[in-house]
């Protein structure tokens, strides 16, 4: 896969993704991203984005204010 910005190689990296939903914070560890080897631009696959949306929906319905979760659990 190539970067949409500079047409260089994209590598898969796993990193923390922090989400803020109103007064709630979700720290999602080991989230897969594509990162450009040249310009460091980051991209998320659609399937990853959909999983993140499901996690947001789950947390939004709870009284949890801060959550630390591992993406690999979903």
Steps between C-alpha positions, in 0.01 A plus 500: 500500500621852424457836670230720347708804580849415365459158333757331724468170686256460790604287795265351757561634850315437826462793734275671754193675368337750734131579461311773681121467518363804679634448854617141436847393393586168337861391461507223243834320503647296212280665238622417146583792274671532167788745528694641208869411508577838341267775629363321813138564394267252671198320361245266657329222307121514475461178700712647782295819492176300532635312802601829662147634441352190670731550799393865520133399495557247780682747723251780431221287651690442827590711803870443432691827475847363418564168327825334401435220254697280264388505136600132468213408734242601238 
